[in-house]
Amino acid sequence: MRRTGVAAFALAWMAVGAAHGQVLQGGLELRWGDAAPSAQARLAPKFEAALAQDGGGRIALDADQARRGAGDLYALANRRVAVSYAIGKSTGMPVIDAIVPADAPAHAAPHVRGGRPDGVAKATLGTTRWVTVACRFSDIADEQKPIGFFRDQYGEVAGQLGHYWREVSYDKVDLTGSDAAGWYSLPHPRSHYVTGAGDNQRANLDALFDDCTAAADADVDFSGVVGINIMFNGDLDGYAWGGGRCATLDGRNRCWSATWNPPWSFGNLAPLAHEMGHGYGLPHSDNSDGDDDTYDNPWDVMSDGWSNATSDPVYGTLPKHINMLQRERMGWVDAARKRSFDAGTPRTRLQLDFASLRGAGNAQMLVLQTPASPDPYSGAFYTVEARRRTGTYESRLAGDAVIIHRVGGDYRYEAESQDAERPPANVSNNEGSMFKSGEAWISPDGLFSLYVEAATATGFTVIVGDRGRVTGGEGPRRRR
């Protein structure tokens, strides 16, 4: 039986007690729900955060409080954290005061942003073994794909996940040893796991994870696995989900990267890669049109996985690359491939190589850092990268161009592609989002400009710091 929001909050209140000054520790579960493309116009994306305590209990975390308390919440996904509470001055209720890491990651990925001491992202490097577990609802007999299909999805041929994650990570990550098993019968019908009706359906992700992994336990050794892709033979709640689940499997208690996929998701590689990205802790990207639709930035599979995408006769829609901020979060951008510029930096000419190049000889990521704000959570910065239409995954991009993203300023730290058009386009595969030879961009705050001087064989020559002549209204401005 579903609890009402009031009852759930009361239980959380009892769990933390009068939590003033109290610090709780556990695993941080972050989960993103992504609607099927046919339903995205009416179903908003979902985001949930929870603290999985050592005794097995879970405390739902207010997403906005968690983002503000952590500074960069996504850097802490699937990690052990400490959450401190204070009493709200106006409400007298417990509010999250801070979330900080309580583990010691083997690899630290330095953030481009200073400030809050959250900045130790856990780099994702080396072999990250995934296992697919396919499960049937007890009242649905269909098995849409054979297990061999799921096993082959992890392959190293172009258009398969093993190849994709190697390419997008510059060979810093591989899926060696990933496998698939199933189909296993769940102990209950779909109605046991998915309650409600229509757009108000709700999937019990914990029960789905627990029952599916239990059904597979005799065949699958989870102890050496990083992530678990769970495939279901029926719709869930209108969403595919990606993120984490803290649980004990094969004697190991940890937070596993996890995805929950209905048939429309696992039948296409792009949404599956998107959910795996959430499993690695990657958030959504967005554009700068200011609406609530986060699926309108086709420069990143973590936003719009469907537009400007290539396709495969076996694996359906294929994933594009992720933007450079997302790569930097994962620890895949070498220091030599990144250049940072503070406001007021003298005019600098440099070569910017395409983001898709392995072994690039020049910078592939520029960071334009605004002055520090008195509020350490609200500072913004810009990232600059070059993209081109090429290869298995990127050959249908809107064009070869310099792409600029704004990050921060609202506690979310999600990259928003910048648009020189006013108003911004609904989907950022327009000319206004692409800066080409002879064009310049001036930041909305007037602190930075970037001039694209010329195309080269490996990217573009750009000039940073030359503010140029400011024309037009508010927002990014383009001049030729």
N, C-alpha and C positions, 0 to 999 in steps of 0.2 A: 504494500500500500504506500502511495506517495505521501511524503510529509509536506505540509504547507510551508511556505517560506518563513512564516512566523515560528512554526514549530522547529524547523531546522535551525533558525537563528537561536532559539532558546536552548537547543541542545549544544550548539557551539558555545554559547555563553556559559553553560554549565561545565563544558569541557575546559575552558580557559579560566573559569572562575572570575573573581574580581582581579583581572589580570594586570593591574597597574604595577609596572616595574617588573613583570614576569617575563621570562624568556623561555620559549619553547623550541625544541629542536626536532628535526625530522627530515624526511625527503620532500623536496619541492616538486610537485606534479603540476605541470602546465599542459593544457590541452586546448587545441583549436578545432572547431567544427566548421567544415566547409560544405556548403550546399551543392547539390548537383547543378550544372550550368543552367538547366532549364528552370530551376527554382530560385536562382540567385537574386532575381528581381524582387521576390517577396520574402525570402528567408535571409535575414542578416547573418553575417558570420558570428560564431560564438567563441568565447574565450573563457576558460575556467582555470582557477588556481587553487591548490589545496596543499595542506601540510600533512604528510603521512607520518604519524607518530610511531615510535618504536614499538609500542604495544599493539599496534594494528588499527588504532582509531585514526580518523581523518577529520581535519578542521578545514572547512571551506574558507578561503581567503577572499576578501573584497578585492576585486581586480585592480581598481584604481588606487586603493590604499597600498596594495602590494607593489604596484609599479612605482609609486612615489617613495615608499619605504626602501626599496632596493636600489633605486637609481637606474639600474639596467637589470630588470627582472629576468630577462631572457638569458643572460649570462649564467644564471643560477639554475637553469632547468635541469631536472634529474640529478640534482646534487643535494648533499646534506647541508641544511641551512639552519640558522638560528633566527627566530622571529621574536621581536620584542614588542610589547603592547604598552600603550599609555591610555589614560582615560580622556576621552574627548571633552573639551571644555564646555561645549554647547549642549552635548547630548548626555554626558555622564556614562557613555558606553565605551567599551574597549575599542581602540583603533590601533592599527599597525603603525608602530613608530619607526622600525627599521627591520630590514632583512639583510643578513650578511652571510657569506659562506662559512660553513663550519667543517669543511674538509680541506685537504691539501692536494689540489689537482697535480697530476704528474706532469702536465704540460700547461703552461699559461700562455694565453693569447692576449697580448697587450692591446687594450682598446685605443681607438683613435680619440676618445673623449677623456678629458681629465675630470677632476672633481671627486665625487662620491667614491669611497673605497670599496666599490663593487667590482672594480675593473679587472677582475681576474676571471676572464672567460676560460672555460675548460676546453682547450683545443681538441679537435677531433682529428687524430692522425693515425696512420697505419691501418692495420686490418680491423674493420668494423663488421663483424659477422652478424648477418641477419638470418632469421628463419621465418618462413611463411607457414602458418598453420591455418588450414581451411576447415571451417566448421559449418554443419548443417543445422538449421532449426529443426526441432523434432517433427514439426508439421509441414515442412517444405522439403520435397525430395530432389529438387533440381541441383545438379552439379554443373555450373556453367562452364568451367574449364577443368581439364585434367590436371593432376598434380605436376606432371611434366612441364606444363605451361608455366606454372609458378616457379619451378626450379630453373627453367631456361630464362626467366626474366632476370635472373642474377648473372647472366653470362657476360662475357667480355667482347662480344661482337657489337659493332656499332648499332645503336638502337636498343641495347639491353642495359640494365641498371649497373652492372659491374663496369661496363665501358663508360657509361654516363658519369658516374661519381668519380672515376679516375680522371676523366677529362676535365670536369668542372673544378676538381681540387688540385689540378696540376700534379697529379700522381701522388698526392699526399694521403689519399684514402683509397682503400680497395675493399671489396666485398668477398675476398677469398674465404671459402668454406661455407658460404651461405647456402641454404638448402630449403626444401619445402616438404611438408607432410600433410596428410588428410585423405579424404574428407572424413571428419569425425562428427558424430551425432551429438548435439547438445542435449542435456537432460530435459529441456523444457521447450515449449513452442515459442514462436516469436513474441506473442502477446505477453509472455512472462518477462521478457527483457525490454520490450518497447511498450510504454504506456501512453495514454492520451490518444488524441485523434487529430487528423489533418496537420496543420502547421504547428500544433501544440504537442506533438509527440515528443517523447523523451526516452532516450536509450540509456539503460543502466550499463555504462561502459565497464565498471568494475566487475559486475557479474558476468558480462560477456567475456572479459579477459580471463577471469578465474576459471569459468567452466570450460572454455575452449582450451586453455593451457593444461587443465587437469585431464581433459579427454586425450590430449596428445602426450601426456607425461611418460607413458610407457615406451614411446617411440622416439621422443626428442630429448636430447641432452641440452638443457637450457643453460648449463653452467658457464659455457664459453661464449654465449651469445650476447651481443650488444643490443640488438633490436628485434622485435617480434612484429611481423606484419600479419594481422589476422584478417582472413577473408570470410565473409558470410554470404550464404546463398540467397539472401533476401535483403530487402531494403532495411535500413536502420530507422533513423528518425528524420530522414531527408538529408542527412549529412554523412560525409566521411570525416573521420576524426584522426588527428595525429598529436602526439605529445609523449607523455610518460605515465608509467604505472609502477608504483613502488610495491613490491611483493616478494615473497620467498618462493623460489623455484629451484628444485634440485639442490637444496641446502644452502642456496645463496640468497641473502636478503639484500636487495639493492633496488635502484630505480631503473627500470628498463625503458629504453626507447620503444614506443609502441604505436601502431596504427590500427584503426578499425575501419574496414573497407567493405562497402556494398558492391554489387556487381558492376555498376557504372564506373566505380573508381578503379577496381583491379583490372577491368577490361581495357584501360588506357594507362600508358606509362606515366603521362604527365601528372594526373592527380595522385597517383601512387608516389611518385618522386616528391610531390608537394607535401604529402603527409609524412613521408620519411624525413623531409627537411624539418618539419615540426618535431619529429622524433629526435632529431639532433639538437633541437632547441631554437631553430630559426623562426622568427616571427614573420608576419605578413609584410609585404611592401605595399606602397600605395602611390597615387599620383597627387597632384596639387589642386584638384578641382573642389575640394572642401566638402564633398558629400560623404555619406556613410558607406559607400561601396568601396571595399578594399581590393576588389578584383578588376582594377582598371589600369594596371601598369604592366604592359606586355614585355617589358624589359627584364622581368624576373618571374621565374616559375612560381615563386612564393607569393605572387599576386595573381596575375592573369596567366594561367597555364594553357588557355585555349586559343587566344588570338595570336596570329603570326607564328603558329606552331607548325612543325613538320609532322608527318604521319608515317606509319608503318603498317603493312597489311596484316601483320600478326599482332603487334603491340599497340595499335591504335595511335592516338595522339601522343607525340613524344615531348619530353620536357625541354624547355630552353634552359640556358644557364641561369645562375643566380647573380645578383649584382655584386659589386666589389665590396660593399659593406658586409653583405652576408658571407662572402668568402673570408673577409678579414675576421669576422666573428668566429669562424671555424679554425682560425690559425693557419690559413692557406696562403696568405699574402706575405711573401718575404719582405724583410725590412728594406732591402735594396730596390724593391718594386713599388715602394710607397714614398711619396713626398708630401710634407705638411707645410702649410703657409698660414701665418698669422695675418690678421688685418693690418694693413699698412706695409706689407712686404714690398720691397722694391720690385719693379717690373722684372720678370724672369721669363726667359724663353726656354722651353724644354720639349723633348720628344715624349709623347704619350702613346705607348703601344696598345694594340687591341687587347681587351681583357681575355679573349679566347686563346691567346698565344701561350704555349708552354715554352719555358726557357726564354722569356722575353729579355731583351738586352737593355730596355729602358723602363721608366716608371710605368705602372699600369693603374695606379690609384693615386689621385691627388686628394688631399684633405684640406679644406679651407676652414680654418678655425676662427670663430667669432670671439671677441673678448669675453673673459670670464664674467658670469653673472653673479650678483649677490646670492641668488638662489642657485645652489649647485645642481639642482635637478632640471633647470629650465633652459640652459644654454643650448644653442643650436650650432651645427656645422654643416658643411656641404662636402659631398664626395663627387669626384669627377672621374669618368672612365670613358673608354672608346669601345664601341661595338661595331661589328661588321657582319654582313650576311655570309655565312660560310658553314660548311660541314653538315653533319647529320642533324644537329639540334638547332642551329642558328640561321639556316639558309633562308628562312622566310621572315626574318626580322624586317621592320619597316624601312630600314636603310642603314648605311654606314655613316656613323656620326658620333660626336661627343655627347654623352648623356650625363646630366647633373641631377643629383638627389640632395634634398634637404633632410637632415636628421635631427630630431630632438625638439625641445621647446614645449612639449606637452606630456612628458613623462613616459611616452610610449617608445621612443627611439626606434621608430620604423621609418625606413627610407621612402621619401616622397619624390618622385620624378618631377623636375621643374619644367614649366611650360611658358614660353614667351608670348603665347596668345592670350588675349583677354576678351571674354572669360576663358579659363583653361578648358581644353577639350575634355569630354567625358572619358575618353580612353587615350592614353598617352602614346599612341602610335602615329601621332600627327607631326607635321613639320615643326610645330612650335616646341616639341620635346627634343628635337634633333638639331644640334648645332654643328654646322658644316663649314667648309673652307670659306673664309671671308665673313663669317658671322661672329658676333660677340654676345656675351651674356653679362648682365649686371645684376647682382643680387638685390633682392627686395630692400634690404637694409642699406644698400649703397656701399657696403664695405669691400666688395670684391668685384672684379670683372675678369672674364676669361675670353680671350680672342683666339679663334681657331684660324691660324695663319695659313696652313696648307696641309693637304693629305700627303702621306708618305706610304712607302711599301708596307710598313708595319703598323701604321696608325696615323697620328696627326702631330704636326708641330703646333704648340699652343703657347700663348703668352698670358701669364698670370700676373695681376697687379696693375695692369694698365687700365684705369677706370674708363677711359674714353669719354665720349660725349653722351650724357644722360638725356634721353628723350622719352616721351610717352608718359603714361600714367604710372600708378603704383604697380609693383610686382616686377618680376624679371623682365628685362628689356633686351631686345635684339637690335643690332645695327649691322649694316653691311658696308 
